[in-house]
Amino acid sequence: MKLYHATTPRKLARYIASGRIIQPVRGFTTPEAAKHWAVRHGRSIILEFDALRPWKLPDHHNRHGTAWWNEGDVVEWREITARGLINV
C-alpha cells in the first residue's frame, strides 16, 4: 500500500542521515490528504513510501483520504513535493 508522509526539512535531514524513518510512520492514502494535513501542521515536504504493515488510524482522516500507521521503519521513500511549495 502506498502512503504519503508529511514532514519538515529538519526531519527529512534526520531521515537521510539515519537511513530510515523510525516507526510508527503515519501516512495518508492520497498526496492531497497528506498536503491538507501538512498545511495545517506546518509541514512542507511530502514523501511517498510503501507501507508493508499498515493499520488504519481511528482519527486524523480528512476529506481527501484516510490516515494509516506503518508498523516498522521505512528505509525507502520518494519526495513528491518541491520543498516549501505546498498548495492545497
C-alpha positions in Angstrom: 0.0 0.0 0.0 1.4 3.4 -0.9 1.2 6.1 1.8 2.1 9.8 1.8 4.0 11.2 4.8 4.2 14.9 5.7 7.5 16.1 7.2 9.8 19.1 7.7 13.2 19.8 6.1 14.8 19.2 9.5 13.1 15.8 10.0 13.9 14.8 6.4 17.6 15.6 7.1 17.4 13.2 10.1 15.8 10.5 8.0 18.5 10.8 5.4 21.3 10.8 8.0 19.9 7.7 9.7 18.8 6.0 6.5 15.3 5.4 7.9 12.1 6.9 9.2 11.6 5.3 12.6 8.3 3.5 13.3 5.5 4.0 13.6 5.3 6.1 10.4 2.0 8.0 9.8 0.9 8.3 6.2 -2.2 9.2 4.2 -3.8 7.3 1.3 -3.5 10.2 -1.1 -1.0 13.0 -1.7 -3.9 15.5 -1.3 -4.7 14.2 2.2 -1.1 14.5 3.2 -0.8 18.0 1.8 -4.0 19.1 3.6 -2.6 17.7 6.9 0.8 19.3 6.2 -0.5 22.8 5.7 -2.5 22.6 9.0 0.5 21.3 10.9 3.5 23.2 9.5 5.0 20.5 7.3 6.4 21.4 3.9 7.6 18.1 2.4 5.5 15.1 1.3 7.2 11.7 1.0 5.8 8.6 -0.7 6.6 5.2 0.7 5.3 1.6 0.5 3.7 0.6 3.8 4.5 -3.1 4.5 2.5 -3.4 7.7 -0.1 -0.6 7.7 -3.0 -0.3 10.1 -5.8 2.3 9.9 -5.8 5.1 12.5 -9.1 5.9 14.2 -8.6 9.6 13.6 -6.5 12.0 11.5 -8.7 11.4 8.4 -9.8 14.3 6.2 -12.0 14.7 3.1 -9.1 13.9 0.9 -8.1 10.5 2.3 -7.6 8.3 5.4 -4.7 8.0 7.8 -2.7 4.9 8.5 0.4 4.0 10.5 3.1 1.7 9.2 4.5 -0.7 11.8 8.2 -0.9 11.0 10.8 1.5 9.9 10.7 3.0 6.4 14.0 2.7 4.6 12.9 3.7 1.1 10.9 6.8 0.1 10.5 9.3 -2.7 10.0 13.0 -2.2 6.9 14.1 -4.3 6.8 17.8 -3.5 9.2 20.6 -4.1 10.3 21.7 -0.6 8.3 24.6 0.8 5.9 24.7 -2.1 2.7 23.1 -1.0 -0.6 24.5 -2.3 -3.8 22.8 -1.3 
